[in-house]
Amino acid sequence: MQESDYKLLIVDDSHSIIETALVVLKPLPLRMDFAHNGKEALEKIALSKPDLLLLDITMPLMDGYKVCKEIKSSPLLSDITIIFLTADLSQASLVKAFEYGAVDYICKPFYGKELFLRVKTQLQNIASKRYFQQELNSLLAEKEKLESLTIQQSKMTTFSEIAPSILHQWKQPLSNISASMSTSRIKESLKKDPDQELLKRLDFIDTQLEFMLTTMKDFQNFFQLQSEKKPFSLSRALYNVELLLKNALFKDNIVLSTHLEDQEDIDILGHENMLKQVVLNIILNARDAIIQDEPENRTIDVIYQVEKNYLIIAIRDYAKAIDEKALPRIFDQYFTTKESSGMGIGLYLSLKIIQDMFHGDIVVENKSNAVCFKLRLPLASNLATTTKELTS
């Protein structure tokens, strides 16, 4: 027990009783105050709630019973420990004291040693109650956290069980469309004067279908954790994302600008389509922000460069900044900043993909007039070193 941890209020109309009690109890870890009547006591209690009350029964203006009744009737004050000071040792008086909520009594005139030991005992009880309350609060907080985590894990388990089935159902129609597109392309190309614009459109559609089919396969592997890591070209991956989004962004008058700050292409070891999925998700979030906020600058910049054997992919939009209070929770499961929709799965899964499949990380910051998501990925040559760093 620390000296400043416990507060005692002595309430008695006798100056000598108060002075004696202050001297006797000085060795105990207490901050002590006093009052000379019940009304003054209640005023002091309202300003600073004590842990322990030494309360005289017979006082002017308001006796100890009424003071005790006032305290015990208040939910905010009812846990104050009360020891009555009394010269009336009749059975009726003592029974009444306990009925009103006192835990002990000391007869007046009191012996200093008795007062010291009785107050010390109640202080130990208060310390024990405080400790167990803190432990209970901690357990309740852990229970709430565990329940929340269990609910989240249950939802993700359900999602991971349903997703492969949905993807399987989509796969066949998309495969049929792809086959039909290939047949149409072949027929058109065999004509004496084929429509070149149509062939370009068919090639574009076929590229998007292939991307969707491959992404679905890798997304299914994300839950099964069976997909093999392979080196791939970052420029090619980002170019495919740009192709997929080109028409949708153009329709909303949004420009996607990709910048490679180094002259040479960059190879990444991992799951190409999972990285595409992450970049795609962040860009689509940026698109939604631009549509909602209508900024003057409707550009989404994707800038990538190498820094100390790591690839940094920065995705910036110039919509309204993310609320600073929301930033620490932006990657939390089921957290969303969207007012009318959004499950909060996208960024959570994006971070999990980058961490689990690439041994990397994603951070977000409000930077001057832009919101910037940064993906940090180890290069293929640095993956072994990075894995060692993460596990050491």
Beta strands, then each sheet from edge to edge (+ up, - down):
strand 1: 7-11
strand 2: 31-35
strand 3: 52-56
strand 4: 81-86
strand 5: 104-107
strand 6: 230-233
strand 7: 255-260
strand 8: 267-270
strand 9: 299-307
strand 10: 310-317
strand 11: 361-367
strand 12: 370-378
sheet 1: 2+ 1+ 3+ 4+ 5+
sheet 2: 6+ 8-
sheet 3: 7+ 9+ 10- 12+ 11-
end
